[in-house]
Amino acid sequence: GYDLVAKRFLCGMNAHETFIEHLIYCHMITCGPFAMATFAALSPRHPLRLLFQPFIIETMRVNNDNIDGLIRSEASNVPSYTGYPLATLNSVITAVAKGFDFRVMDPEGRARSQGTLDEPGFVTIASRVEVWKAFWQMTHAYVTQCVKEIDPETRAWCRAVDEYIPNGVRGAVGVESWDVVTLDQLAHLVALCTPSSSA
């Protein structure tokens, strides 16, 4: 009875966290497009490229070497930990991408919307929010001190990220148009991308 239900719940939660939150949200929907936009739009000496380089090199290595084996190969271990065949999992990937909202990459905003932000029982969420705040502070300091202005190259990068990530990112960072973007908004976009790129 109860033990079986508890095991199934934990398996389901693990599958959701591993497959949707980590593999799809982080690697496939955010990290890959973020890395592609960086390579496509930023020159090697651009301040943002210098910040991103360690993250995107590892992201591209992981995504290029492993994603196909996880979601396309009959030898994939994903069906074993989710309990679903590859065809079903690929349908899930498509559905999740279609409904993706970039705001889910902000753990503080997400916890606030779910009513768990200041709940002492949610220790893992509190820890993740603290890590997010550290990323935000570091990113904001770096962007304001090193980027200093939104040049055409930076705008091109913002547009590429907005185009490559499903359903765009402008709403998540409060941007109407990339022609008018502040350093704070740029820092917010970078912060949302950077922690997920180290996932």
mmCIF file of the C-alpha atoms, coordinates in Angstrom:
data_MODEL
# 
_entry.id   MODEL 
# 
loop_
_atom_site.group_PDB 
_atom_site.id 
_atom_site.type_symbol 
_atom_site.label_atom_id 
_atom_site.label_alt_id 
_atom_site.label_comp_id 
_atom_site.label_asym_id 
_atom_site.label_entity_id 
_atom_site.label_seq_id 
_atom_site.pdbx_PDB_ins_code 
_atom_site.Cartn_x 
_atom_site.Cartn_y 
_atom_site.Cartn_z 
_atom_site.occupancy 
_atom_site.B_iso_or_equiv 
_atom_site.pdbx_formal_charge 
_atom_site.auth_seq_id 
_atom_site.auth_comp_id 
_atom_site.auth_asym_id 
_atom_site.auth_atom_id 
_atom_site.pdbx_PDB_model_num 
ATOM 1   C CA . GLY A 1 1   ? 0.000  0.000  0.000   1.00 0.00 ? 1   GLY A CA 1 
ATOM 2   C CA . TYR A 1 2   ? 1.665  3.109  1.350   1.00 0.00 ? 2   TYR A CA 1 
ATOM 3   C CA . ASP A 1 3   ? 5.269  2.037  0.683   1.00 0.00 ? 3   ASP A CA 1 
ATOM 4   C CA . LEU A 1 4   ? 4.485  1.351  -2.968  1.00 0.00 ? 4   LEU A CA 1 
ATOM 5   C CA . VAL A 1 5   ? 2.746  4.725  -3.340  1.00 0.00 ? 5   VAL A CA 1 
ATOM 6   C CA . ALA A 1 6   ? 5.714  6.466  -1.682  1.00 0.00 ? 6   ALA A CA 1 
ATOM 7   C CA . LYS A 1 7   ? 8.169  4.710  -4.024  1.00 0.00 ? 7   LYS A CA 1 
ATOM 8   C CA . ARG A 1 8   ? 6.117  5.622  -7.092  1.00 0.00 ? 8   ARG A CA 1 
ATOM 9   C CA . PHE A 1 9   ? 5.861  9.231  -5.944  1.00 0.00 ? 9   PHE A CA 1 
ATOM 10  C CA . LEU A 1 10  ? 9.629  9.454  -5.425  1.00 0.00 ? 10  LEU A CA 1 
ATOM 11  C CA . CYS A 1 11  ? 10.290 7.817  -8.811  1.00 0.00 ? 11  CYS A CA 1 
ATOM 12  C CA . GLY A 1 12  ? 7.904  10.259 -10.484 1.00 0.00 ? 12  GLY A CA 1 
ATOM 13  C CA . MET A 1 13  ? 9.467  13.233 -8.729  1.00 0.00 ? 13  MET A CA 1 
ATOM 14  C CA . ASN A 1 14  ? 12.964 12.062 -9.659  1.00 0.00 ? 14  ASN A CA 1 
ATOM 15  C CA . ALA A 1 15  ? 11.936 11.543 -13.289 1.00 0.00 ? 15  ALA A CA 1 
ATOM 16  C CA . HIS A 1 16  ? 10.399 15.032 -13.442 1.00 0.00 ? 16  HIS A CA 1 
ATOM 17  C CA . GLU A 1 17  ? 13.435 16.672 -11.868 1.00 0.00 ? 17  GLU A CA 1 
ATOM 18  C CA . THR A 1 18  ? 15.970 14.762 -13.970 1.00 0.00 ? 18  THR A CA 1 
ATOM 19  C CA . PHE A 1 19  ? 14.161 14.682 -17.297 1.00 0.00 ? 19  PHE A CA 1 
ATOM 20  C CA . ILE A 1 20  ? 12.164 17.929 -17.387 1.00 0.00 ? 20  ILE A CA 1 
ATOM 21  C CA . GLU A 1 21  ? 13.880 20.335 -15.002 1.00 0.00 ? 21  GLU A CA 1 
ATOM 22  C CA . HIS A 1 22  ? 17.471 19.338 -15.755 1.00 0.00 ? 22  HIS A CA 1 
ATOM 23  C CA . LEU A 1 23  ? 17.688 17.714 -19.191 1.00 0.00 ? 23  LEU A CA 1 
ATOM 24  C CA . ILE A 1 24  ? 14.951 19.647 -21.017 1.00 0.00 ? 24  ILE A CA 1 
ATOM 25  C CA . TYR A 1 25  ? 14.872 23.033 -19.234 1.00 0.00 ? 25  TYR A CA 1 
ATOM 26  C CA . CYS A 1 26  ? 18.573 23.415 -18.535 1.00 0.00 ? 26  CYS A CA 1 
ATOM 27  C CA . HIS A 1 27  ? 20.427 21.520 -21.252 1.00 0.00 ? 27  HIS A CA 1 
ATOM 28  C CA . MET A 1 28  ? 18.076 21.515 -24.218 1.00 0.00 ? 28  MET A CA 1 
ATOM 29  C CA . ILE A 1 29  ? 15.955 24.653 -23.914 1.00 0.00 ? 29  ILE A CA 1 
ATOM 30  C CA . THR A 1 30  ? 18.260 27.125 -22.165 1.00 0.00 ? 30  THR A CA 1 
ATOM 31  C CA . CYS A 1 31  ? 21.927 26.050 -22.270 1.00 0.00 ? 31  CYS A CA 1 
ATOM 32  C CA . GLY A 1 32  ? 22.131 24.932 -25.876 1.00 0.00 ? 32  GLY A CA 1 
ATOM 33  C CA . PRO A 1 33  ? 20.445 28.043 -27.325 1.00 0.00 ? 33  PRO A CA 1 
ATOM 34  C CA . PHE A 1 34  ? 22.405 30.271 -24.941 1.00 0.00 ? 34  PHE A CA 1 
ATOM 35  C CA . ALA A 1 35  ? 25.687 28.742 -26.118 1.00 0.00 ? 35  ALA A CA 1 
ATOM 36  C CA . MET A 1 36  ? 24.697 28.955 -29.790 1.00 0.00 ? 36  MET A CA 1 
ATOM 37  C CA . ALA A 1 37  ? 23.695 32.612 -29.434 1.00 0.00 ? 37  ALA A CA 1 
ATOM 38  C CA . THR A 1 38  ? 27.002 33.379 -27.743 1.00 0.00 ? 38  THR A CA 1 
ATOM 39  C CA . PHE A 1 39  ? 29.075 31.749 -30.472 1.00 0.00 ? 39  PHE A CA 1 
ATOM 40  C CA . ALA A 1 40  ? 26.949 33.339 -33.209 1.00 0.00 ? 40  ALA A CA 1 
ATOM 41  C CA . ALA A 1 41  ? 26.739 36.900 -31.904 1.00 0.00 ? 41  ALA A CA 1 
ATOM 42  C CA . LEU A 1 42  ? 29.707 37.702 -29.649 1.00 0.00 ? 42  LEU A CA 1 
ATOM 43  C CA . SER A 1 43  ? 33.323 38.132 -30.693 1.00 0.00 ? 43  SER A CA 1 
ATOM 44  C CA . PRO A 1 44  ? 35.918 36.188 -28.637 1.00 0.00 ? 44  PRO A CA 1 
ATOM 45  C CA . ARG A 1 45  ? 37.038 39.312 -26.727 1.00 0.00 ? 45  ARG A CA 1 
ATOM 46  C CA . HIS A 1 46  ? 33.572 40.669 -25.929 1.00 0.00 ? 46  HIS A CA 1 
ATOM 47  C CA . PRO A 1 47  ? 33.166 41.015 -22.115 1.00 0.00 ? 47  PRO A CA 1 
ATOM 48  C CA . LEU A 1 48  ? 30.091 38.761 -22.081 1.00 0.00 ? 48  LEU A CA 1 
ATOM 49  C CA . ARG A 1 49  ? 31.855 36.094 -24.155 1.00 0.00 ? 49  ARG A CA 1 
ATOM 50  C CA . LEU A 1 50  ? 34.743 36.144 -21.678 1.00 0.00 ? 50  LEU A CA 1 
ATOM 51  C CA . LEU A 1 51  ? 32.289 35.566 -18.826 1.00 0.00 ? 51  LEU A CA 1 
ATOM 52  C CA . PHE A 1 52  ? 30.370 32.819 -20.640 1.00 0.00 ? 52  PHE A CA 1 
ATOM 53  C CA . GLN A 1 53  ? 33.237 30.892 -22.239 1.00 0.00 ? 53  GLN A CA 1 
ATOM 54  C CA . PRO A 1 54  ? 33.881 28.385 -19.407 1.00 0.00 ? 54  PRO A CA 1 
ATOM 55  C CA . PHE A 1 55  ? 30.165 27.635 -19.135 1.00 0.00 ? 55  PHE A CA 1 
ATOM 56  C CA . ILE A 1 56  ? 29.416 27.279 -22.828 1.00 0.00 ? 56  ILE A CA 1 
ATOM 57  C CA . ILE A 1 57  ? 32.418 25.105 -23.642 1.00 0.00 ? 57  ILE A CA 1 
ATOM 58  C CA . GLU A 1 58  ? 31.263 22.530 -21.083 1.00 0.00 ? 58  GLU A CA 1 
ATOM 59  C CA . THR A 1 59  ? 27.631 22.934 -22.150 1.00 0.00 ? 59  THR A CA 1 
ATOM 60  C CA . MET A 1 60  ? 28.461 22.249 -25.789 1.00 0.00 ? 60  MET A CA 1 
ATOM 61  C CA . ARG A 1 61  ? 30.581 19.240 -24.814 1.00 0.00 ? 61  ARG A CA 1 
ATOM 62  C CA . VAL A 1 62  ? 27.795 17.742 -22.711 1.00 0.00 ? 62  VAL A CA 1 
ATOM 63  C CA . ASN A 1 63  ? 24.999 18.574 -25.160 1.00 0.00 ? 63  ASN A CA 1 
ATOM 64  C CA . ASN A 1 64  ? 26.840 17.542 -28.309 1.00 0.00 ? 64  ASN A CA 1 
ATOM 65  C CA . ASP A 1 65  ? 28.259 14.320 -26.880 1.00 0.00 ? 65  ASP A CA 1 
ATOM 66  C CA . ASN A 1 66  ? 25.378 13.121 -24.738 1.00 0.00 ? 66  ASN A CA 1 
ATOM 67  C CA . ILE A 1 67  ? 21.935 14.436 -25.711 1.00 0.00 ? 67  ILE A CA 1 
ATOM 68  C CA . ASP A 1 68  ? 21.491 12.187 -28.750 1.00 0.00 ? 68  ASP A CA 1 
ATOM 69  C CA . GLY A 1 69  ? 22.420 9.159  -26.663 1.00 0.00 ? 69  GLY A CA 1 
ATOM 70  C CA . LEU A 1 70  ? 19.869 10.141 -24.039 1.00 0.00 ? 70  LEU A CA 1 
ATOM 71  C CA . ILE A 1 71  ? 16.881 10.800 -26.264 1.00 0.00 ? 71  ILE A CA 1 
ATOM 72  C CA . ARG A 1 72  ? 17.517 9.067  -29.598 1.00 0.00 ? 72  ARG A CA 1 
ATOM 73  C CA . SER A 1 73  ? 19.426 5.865  -28.906 1.00 0.00 ? 73  SER A CA 1 
ATOM 74  C CA . GLU A 1 74  ? 17.651 2.636  -28.119 1.00 0.00 ? 74  GLU A CA 1 
ATOM 75  C CA . ALA A 1 75  ? 20.405 2.126  -25.535 1.00 0.00 ? 75  ALA A CA 1 
ATOM 76  C CA . SER A 1 76  ? 19.232 5.231  -23.636 1.00 0.00 ? 76  SER A CA 1 
ATOM 77  C CA . ASN A 1 77  ? 18.833 4.897  -19.877 1.00 0.00 ? 77  ASN A CA 1 
ATOM 78  C CA . VAL A 1 78  ? 16.088 7.558  -19.776 1.00 0.00 ? 78  VAL A CA 1 
ATOM 79  C CA . PRO A 1 79  ? 13.245 5.041  -20.237 1.00 0.00 ? 79  PRO A CA 1 
ATOM 80  C CA . SER A 1 80  ? 14.555 3.060  -17.269 1.00 0.00 ? 80  SER A CA 1 
ATOM 81  C CA . TYR A 1 81  ? 14.331 5.953  -14.816 1.00 0.00 ? 81  TYR A CA 1 
ATOM 82  C CA . THR A 1 82  ? 11.174 7.558  -16.212 1.00 0.00 ? 82  THR A CA 1 
ATOM 83  C CA . GLY A 1 83  ? 9.238  4.408  -17.009 1.00 0.00 ? 83  GLY A CA 1 
ATOM 84  C CA . TYR A 1 84  ? 8.273  5.700  -20.474 1.00 0.00 ? 84  TYR A CA 1 
ATOM 85  C CA . PRO A 1 85  ? 9.420  4.595  -23.955 1.00 0.00 ? 85  PRO A CA 1 
ATOM 86  C CA . LEU A 1 86  ? 11.536 6.940  -26.086 1.00 0.00 ? 86  LEU A CA 1 
ATOM 87  C CA . ALA A 1 87  ? 8.626  7.834  -28.378 1.00 0.00 ? 87  ALA A CA 1 
ATOM 88  C CA . THR A 1 88  ? 6.610  9.084  -25.404 1.00 0.00 ? 88  THR A CA 1 
ATOM 89  C CA . LEU A 1 89  ? 9.601  10.972 -24.011 1.00 0.00 ? 89  LEU A CA 1 
ATOM 90  C CA . ASN A 1 90  ? 10.174 12.734 -27.332 1.00 0.00 ? 90  ASN A CA 1 
ATOM 91  C CA . SER A 1 91  ? 6.512  13.798 -27.325 1.00 0.00 ? 91  SER A CA 1 
ATOM 92  C CA . VAL A 1 92  ? 7.046  15.171 -23.812 1.00 0.00 ? 92  VAL A CA 1 
ATOM 93  C CA . ILE A 1 93  ? 10.112 17.121 -24.975 1.00 0.00 ? 93  ILE A CA 1 
ATOM 94  C CA . THR A 1 94  ? 8.081  18.730 -27.762 1.00 0.00 ? 94  THR A CA 1 
ATOM 95  C CA . ALA A 1 95  ? 5.182  19.590 -25.455 1.00 0.00 ? 95  ALA A CA 1 
ATOM 96  C CA . VAL A 1 96  ? 7.446  21.025 -22.758 1.00 0.00 ? 96  VAL A CA 1 
ATOM 97  C CA . ALA A 1 97  ? 9.323  23.157 -25.313 1.00 0.00 ? 97  ALA A CA 1 
ATOM 98  C CA . LYS A 1 98  ? 6.070  24.511 -26.750 1.00 0.00 ? 98  LYS A CA 1 
ATOM 99  C CA . GLY A 1 99  ? 4.855  25.540 -23.296 1.00 0.00 ? 99  GLY A CA 1 
ATOM 100 C CA . PHE A 1 100 ? 8.215  26.760 -21.961 1.00 0.00 ? 100 PHE A CA 1 
ATOM 101 C CA . ASP A 1 101 ? 8.269  30.003 -19.974 1.00 0.00 ? 101 ASP A CA 1 
ATOM 102 C CA . PHE A 1 102 ? 11.774 31.373 -19.370 1.00 0.00 ? 102 PHE A CA 1 
ATOM 103 C CA . ARG A 1 103 ? 10.637 32.699 -15.963 1.00 0.00 ? 103 ARG A CA 1 
ATOM 104 C CA . VAL A 1 104 ? 10.954 29.162 -14.543 1.00 0.00 ? 104 VAL A CA 1 
ATOM 105 C CA . MET A 1 105 ? 14.742 29.658 -14.666 1.00 0.00 ? 105 MET A CA 1 
ATOM 106 C CA . ASP A 1 106 ? 14.406 32.217 -11.839 1.00 0.00 ? 106 ASP A CA 1 
ATOM 107 C CA . PRO A 1 107 ? 14.162 30.106 -8.656  1.00 0.00 ? 107 PRO A CA 1 
ATOM 108 C CA . GLU A 1 108 ? 13.277 33.076 -6.446  1.00 0.00 ? 108 GLU A CA 1 
ATOM 109 C CA . GLY A 1 109 ? 10.392 34.206 -8.653  1.00 0.00 ? 109 GLY A CA 1 
ATOM 110 C CA . ARG A 1 110 ? 9.246  30.634 -9.086  1.00 0.00 ? 110 ARG A CA 1 
ATOM 111 C CA . ALA A 1 111 ? 9.242  29.944 -5.348  1.00 0.00 ? 111 ALA A CA 1 
ATOM 112 C CA . ARG A 1 112 ? 7.381  33.206 -4.720  1.00 0.00 ? 112 ARG A CA 1 
ATOM 113 C CA . SER A 1 113 ? 4.685  32.295 -7.270  1.00 0.00 ? 113 SER A CA 1 
ATOM 114 C CA . GLN A 1 114 ? 4.315  28.821 -5.709  1.00 0.00 ? 114 GLN A CA 1 
ATOM 115 C CA . GLY A 1 115 ? 4.105  30.157 -2.143  1.00 0.00 ? 115 GLY A CA 1 
ATOM 116 C CA . THR A 1 116 ? 7.266  28.360 -0.973  1.00 0.00 ? 116 THR A CA 1 
ATOM 117 C CA . LEU A 1 117 ? 9.751  31.250 -0.874  1.00 0.00 ? 117 LEU A CA 1 
ATOM 118 C CA . ASP A 1 118 ? 9.776  31.895 2.875   1.00 0.00 ? 118 ASP A CA 1 
ATOM 119 C CA . GLU A 1 119 ? 8.543  28.524 4.079   1.00 0.00 ? 119 GLU A CA 1 
ATOM 120 C CA . PRO A 1 120 ? 11.113 27.014 6.505   1.00 0.00 ? 120 PRO A CA 1 
ATOM 121 C CA . GLY A 1 121 ? 10.172 23.458 5.524   1.00 0.00 ? 121 GLY A CA 1 
ATOM 122 C CA . PHE A 1 122 ? 11.466 23.933 1.967   1.00 0.00 ? 122 PHE A CA 1 
ATOM 123 C CA . VAL A 1 123 ? 15.184 23.845 2.731   1.00 0.00 ? 123 VAL A CA 1 
ATOM 124 C CA . THR A 1 124 ? 16.270 22.866 -0.778  1.00 0.00 ? 124 THR A CA 1 
ATOM 125 C CA . ILE A 1 125 ? 14.303 25.748 -2.300  1.00 0.00 ? 125 ILE A CA 1 
ATOM 126 C CA . ALA A 1 126 ? 15.817 28.208 0.189   1.00 0.00 ? 126 ALA A CA 1 
ATOM 127 C CA . SER A 1 127 ? 19.293 26.936 -0.686  1.00 0.00 ? 127 SER A CA 1 
ATOM 128 C CA . ARG A 1 128 ? 18.655 27.243 -4.425  1.00 0.00 ? 128 ARG A CA 1 
ATOM 129 C CA . VAL A 1 129 ? 17.357 30.799 -3.970  1.00 0.00 ? 129 VAL A CA 1 
ATOM 130 C CA . GLU A 1 130 ? 20.522 31.738 -2.049  1.00 0.00 ? 130 GLU A CA 1 
ATOM 131 C CA . VAL A 1 131 ? 22.692 30.359 -4.867  1.00 0.00 ? 131 VAL A CA 1 
ATOM 132 C CA . TRP A 1 132 ? 20.550 32.298 -7.369  1.00 0.00 ? 132 TRP A CA 1 
ATOM 133 C CA . LYS A 1 133 ? 21.043 35.520 -5.381  1.00 0.00 ? 133 LYS A CA 1 
ATOM 134 C CA . ALA A 1 134 ? 24.809 35.006 -5.418  1.00 0.00 ? 134 ALA A CA 1 
ATOM 135 C CA . PHE A 1 135 ? 24.730 34.506 -9.214  1.00 0.00 ? 135 PHE A CA 1 
ATOM 136 C CA . TRP A 1 136 ? 22.562 37.601 -9.595  1.00 0.00 ? 136 TRP A CA 1 
ATOM 137 C CA . GLN A 1 137 ? 24.912 39.773 -7.518  1.00 0.00 ? 137 GLN A CA 1 
ATOM 138 C CA . MET A 1 138 ? 28.006 38.523 -9.347  1.00 0.00 ? 138 MET A CA 1 
ATOM 139 C CA . THR A 1 139 ? 26.375 38.900 -12.758 1.00 0.00 ? 139 THR A CA 1 
ATOM 140 C CA . HIS A 1 140 ? 25.020 42.358 -12.030 1.00 0.00 ? 140 HIS A CA 1 
ATOM 141 C CA . ALA A 1 141 ? 28.412 43.568 -10.802 1.00 0.00 ? 141 ALA A CA 1 
ATOM 142 C CA . TYR A 1 142 ? 30.197 42.087 -13.818 1.00 0.00 ? 142 TYR A CA 1 
ATOM 143 C CA . VAL A 1 143 ? 27.740 43.483 -16.387 1.00 0.00 ? 143 VAL A CA 1 
ATOM 144 C CA . THR A 1 144 ? 27.676 46.990 -14.921 1.00 0.00 ? 144 THR A CA 1 
ATOM 145 C CA . GLN A 1 145 ? 31.464 47.161 -14.487 1.00 0.00 ? 145 GLN A CA 1 
ATOM 146 C CA . CYS A 1 146 ? 32.662 45.368 -17.629 1.00 0.00 ? 146 CYS A CA 1 
ATOM 147 C CA . VAL A 1 147 ? 29.966 45.769 -20.275 1.00 0.00 ? 147 VAL A CA 1 
ATOM 148 C CA . LYS A 1 148 ? 29.110 49.383 -19.365 1.00 0.00 ? 148 LYS A CA 1 
ATOM 149 C CA . GLU A 1 149 ? 26.899 49.992 -22.409 1.00 0.00 ? 149 GLU A CA 1 
ATOM 150 C CA . ILE A 1 150 ? 24.586 48.046 -24.680 1.00 0.00 ? 150 ILE A CA 1 
ATOM 151 C CA . ASP A 1 151 ? 26.514 48.011 -27.957 1.00 0.00 ? 151 ASP A CA 1 
ATOM 152 C CA . PRO A 1 152 ? 25.225 46.542 -31.273 1.00 0.00 ? 152 PRO A CA 1 
ATOM 153 C CA . GLU A 1 153 ? 27.018 43.236 -30.610 1.00 0.00 ? 153 GLU A CA 1 
ATOM 154 C CA . THR A 1 154 ? 25.319 42.882 -27.211 1.00 0.00 ? 154 THR A CA 1 
ATOM 155 C CA . ARG A 1 155 ? 21.930 43.704 -28.767 1.00 0.00 ? 155 ARG A CA 1 
ATOM 156 C CA . ALA A 1 156 ? 22.543 41.045 -31.420 1.00 0.00 ? 156 ALA A CA 1 
ATOM 157 C CA . TRP A 1 157 ? 23.285 38.526 -28.652 1.00 0.00 ? 157 TRP A CA 1 
ATOM 158 C CA . CYS A 1 158 ? 20.064 39.469 -26.800 1.00 0.00 ? 158 CYS A CA 1 
ATOM 159 C CA . ARG A 1 159 ? 18.061 39.061 -30.000 1.00 0.00 ? 159 ARG A CA 1 
ATOM 160 C CA . ALA A 1 160 ? 19.683 35.684 -30.702 1.00 0.00 ? 160 ALA A CA 1 
ATOM 161 C CA . VAL A 1 161 ? 18.925 34.386 -27.191 1.00 0.00 ? 161 VAL A CA 1 
ATOM 162 C CA . ASP A 1 162 ? 15.345 35.655 -27.539 1.00 0.00 ? 162 ASP A CA 1 
ATOM 163 C CA . GLU A 1 163 ? 15.003 33.919 -30.899 1.00 0.00 ? 163 GLU A CA 1 
ATOM 164 C CA . TYR A 1 164 ? 16.644 30.605 -29.987 1.00 0.00 ? 164 TYR A CA 1 
ATOM 165 C CA . ILE A 1 165 ? 14.963 29.969 -26.611 1.00 0.00 ? 165 ILE A CA 1 
ATOM 166 C CA . PRO A 1 166 ? 11.390 28.707 -27.106 1.00 0.00 ? 166 PRO A CA 1 
ATOM 167 C CA . ASN A 1 167 ? 8.776  31.450 -26.638 1.00 0.00 ? 167 ASN A CA 1 
ATOM 168 C CA . GLY A 1 168 ? 11.481 34.082 -26.128 1.00 0.00 ? 168 GLY A CA 1 
ATOM 169 C CA . VAL A 1 169 ? 12.919 35.752 -23.053 1.00 0.00 ? 169 VAL A CA 1 
ATOM 170 C CA . ARG A 1 170 ? 11.799 39.399 -23.273 1.00 0.00 ? 170 ARG A CA 1 
ATOM 171 C CA . GLY A 1 171 ? 8.855  39.012 -20.897 1.00 0.00 ? 171 GLY A CA 1 
ATOM 172 C CA . ALA A 1 172 ? 11.006 37.346 -18.258 1.00 0.00 ? 172 ALA A CA 1 
ATOM 173 C CA . VAL A 1 173 ? 13.393 40.293 -18.101 1.00 0.00 ? 173 VAL A CA 1 
ATOM 174 C CA . GLY A 1 174 ? 10.843 43.070 -18.733 1.00 0.00 ? 174 GLY A CA 1 
ATOM 175 C CA . VAL A 1 175 ? 12.073 44.135 -22.190 1.00 0.00 ? 175 VAL A CA 1 
ATOM 176 C CA . GLU A 1 176 ? 9.650  45.535 -24.768 1.00 0.00 ? 176 GLU A CA 1 
ATOM 177 C CA . SER A 1 177 ? 12.263 45.813 -27.516 1.00 0.00 ? 177 SER A CA 1 
ATOM 178 C CA . TRP A 1 178 ? 15.967 45.004 -27.728 1.00 0.00 ? 178 TRP A CA 1 
ATOM 179 C CA . ASP A 1 179 ? 16.441 48.515 -29.137 1.00 0.00 ? 179 ASP A CA 1 
ATOM 180 C CA . VAL A 1 180 ? 15.795 49.824 -25.626 1.00 0.00 ? 180 VAL A CA 1 
ATOM 181 C CA . VAL A 1 181 ? 17.422 47.608 -22.992 1.00 0.00 ? 181 VAL A CA 1 
ATOM 182 C CA . THR A 1 182 ? 19.120 48.622 -19.744 1.00 0.00 ? 182 THR A CA 1 
ATOM 183 C CA . LEU A 1 183 ? 22.186 47.142 -18.096 1.00 0.00 ? 183 LEU A CA 1 
ATOM 184 C CA . ASP A 1 184 ? 19.928 45.862 -15.274 1.00 0.00 ? 184 ASP A CA 1 
ATOM 185 C CA . GLN A 1 185 ? 17.773 43.985 -17.794 1.00 0.00 ? 185 GLN A CA 1 
ATOM 186 C CA . LEU A 1 186 ? 20.867 42.611 -19.509 1.00 0.00 ? 186 LEU A CA 1 
ATOM 187 C CA . ALA A 1 187 ? 22.239 41.468 -16.134 1.00 0.00 ? 187 ALA A CA 1 
ATOM 188 C CA . HIS A 1 188 ? 18.921 39.769 -15.369 1.00 0.00 ? 188 HIS A CA 1 
ATOM 189 C CA . LEU A 1 189 ? 19.015 37.910 -18.700 1.00 0.00 ? 189 LEU A CA 1 
ATOM 190 C CA . VAL A 1 190 ? 22.618 36.854 -18.147 1.00 0.00 ? 190 VAL A CA 1 
ATOM 191 C CA . ALA A 1 191 ? 21.859 35.685 -14.599 1.00 0.00 ? 191 ALA A CA 1 
ATOM 192 C CA . LEU A 1 192 ? 18.919 33.582 -15.792 1.00 0.00 ? 192 LEU A CA 1 
ATOM 193 C CA . CYS A 1 193 ? 21.100 31.929 -18.433 1.00 0.00 ? 193 CYS A CA 1 
ATOM 194 C CA . THR A 1 194 ? 24.345 31.490 -16.523 1.00 0.00 ? 194 THR A CA 1 
ATOM 195 C CA . PRO A 1 195 ? 23.281 29.227 -13.593 1.00 0.00 ? 195 PRO A CA 1 
ATOM 196 C CA . SER A 1 196 ? 21.399 26.963 -15.955 1.00 0.00 ? 196 SER A CA 1 
ATOM 197 C CA . SER A 1 197 ? 24.451 26.792 -18.184 1.00 0.00 ? 197 SER A CA 1 
ATOM 198 C CA . SER A 1 198 ? 26.460 25.331 -15.333 1.00 0.00 ? 198 SER A CA 1 
ATOM 199 C CA . ALA A 1 199 ? 23.838 22.682 -14.610 1.00 0.00 ? 199 ALA A CA 1 
# 
